[in-house]
């Protein structure tokens, strides 16, 4: 091939399509080319696929050379677009041999029409359906191969068309428009907004998202909100974890059958003569615990704790059991509740509601006058709840109701008994109660240990302890919760909450361990401990109830140790998921509340300041502090003034990002 200055060549570049260039010079097997963009490049001569036989472009005038090259390129593209390879295939398929592109071009073009010959090269390189290429020869494909290739090409074109429609639909999404092309993909788009790159998307949709301009998950979220497909306060964690929020028709029907069948009381001990109260949080609708309290003439105390009995009607591996195991626990959020069991069971048939007769597992605990536990028993019972109320209401009548006051005083003696046994009683930080009603966010700080809330908490601790002792006494497989501790690290705490003392105590506590051996729970001050008091809300408690009921009725274990461990481990995965969802949802609305407050303060040209206490300055760059309003520990960069543990400070809220759940602070000196 004689290539000289001014020739136009088609050469093999990086892609499958040849590229055009004008030869500026040629020497020692290397060709210097002028490209369409006016730049130069050097290529080996062996990469040239086709060249004009002589120089057709003057190279002395670079701009003129470039313009003529562009014109030649456009002409070749126009000619290539008009070539019908299907007709050429019909013409040549009868004699399936290899042809050079020049030979194929001669069937429809003049041999000297170099632009048309180059156009044929381009067409054959672009469309490989009708001719296959090997060793610089093009051979007509067989009829079967042609049919298959056309089908593949049609599929490719259809896929490209659908992808283009998806891209267009995604761009319109930000304008609040929902294109028909997005039908069937809405849930995937929601998942992408929640999960980002971890979302499991169809490949075509993934490609479209990357090309649409809204490939950043937060942009996708905002586009979906703009189109009305997501609420601005959408719970993305529910989407991210694929948490089921509804029960199927079959599950609801099964629950309804249970309600209609009613409670069989024939083999239960009748405890309807006991005075039974249920006290819970103000928002509680699924009451799963209640208590009774008595004191005899000898000064002995009897505490009954009655726990709802879903194990009576939720049978292993049935429809509702599988769903409960999948959910693991009920999920309580400021704006919604997702129950472990259908509402007609958890909020009605099984809930320990006022004036209703209910089945229960009743834990009878007898204490002597010094509050030593002298006897305990677990009974399948039937009870009637005299009163169901909330902590605030119970507190308001505490001093006026002699029976309730006696129960409360007794709970304080039980608490002291645990202290004598080594319990670490630290006044806990208040608990923020975040509620959302009709779009309005309210935040109240609630004392978790206050009066009746502390009384019920104490009763539950003893019930869980007694259950653990019952399992141990009868040698029944159980999952115990234990915690190691060092008696030498114990210290006395003030009666009121102290952020620094609480922080220091937390750092000495060891993690609670779940296992099949009954060991001491150090911080609670009991020799064994398990959890059985929330079977309506926690699947692991429901499982242990089955173990209890099986032994009471048949003196045998329902689960082996391995089976019990497996059942609870499966549900605990879901529990971890639910806890994460609840924490992040509460955090979201807390941050939104603060963001609204910050905007209000900003209009007044003021900073949003919260009260805080420094608890740790050991880091070189950061300081850890307690924020009163958030009831939690946070950290930020060290301020430009000296701080020390225990020092009160003002906490300035600098930035709040609701999508990522980020809040940033600066510390300021406390101004009196």
Secondary structure, DSSP 8 states (H G I E B T S, - for coil): ----TT-EEEE--SSSS-EEEEEEEEETTEEEEE-TTS-EEEEEGGGEEEE-SS--S-SSSHHHHHHHHHHHHHHHHHHHHH--HHHHHHHHTTS--EE-HHHHHTTTS-TT-HHHHHHHHHHHHH--SSEEEETTEEEE--HHHHHHHHHHHHHHHHHHHHHHHHHHHHHHHTTT---GGGTT-HHHHHHHHHHGGGS---HHHHHHHHHHT--SHHHHHHHHHHTTSS-TT--HHHHHTT---S--HHHHHHHHHHHHH----TTSEE-TTS--EEEE-TT--S--EEEEEEE-TTS-EEEEEEEE-GGGTS-TTSHHHHHHHHH-B-EE-SS-EE-SS-HHIIIIISS--TT-EEEEEEEEEEE-TT--EEEEEEEEEEEE-SEEEEHHHHHHHTTT-HHHHHHHHHHHHHHHHHHHTT--------EEEEEEETTEEEEEEE-TTSHHHHHHHHHHHHHHHHHHHHHHHTT----EEEB---GGG-----SS--HHHHHHHHTT----EEESS---BTTTTBS-----S-TTTBHHHHHHHHHHHHHHHHSS-SS-HHHHHHHHHHHHHHHHHHHHHHHHHHHHHHHHHHHHHHHHHHHTT---EEEEEEEE--SSSEEEEEETTTTEEEEEE--SS---TT-EEEEEEEEEETTTTEEEEEEEE---
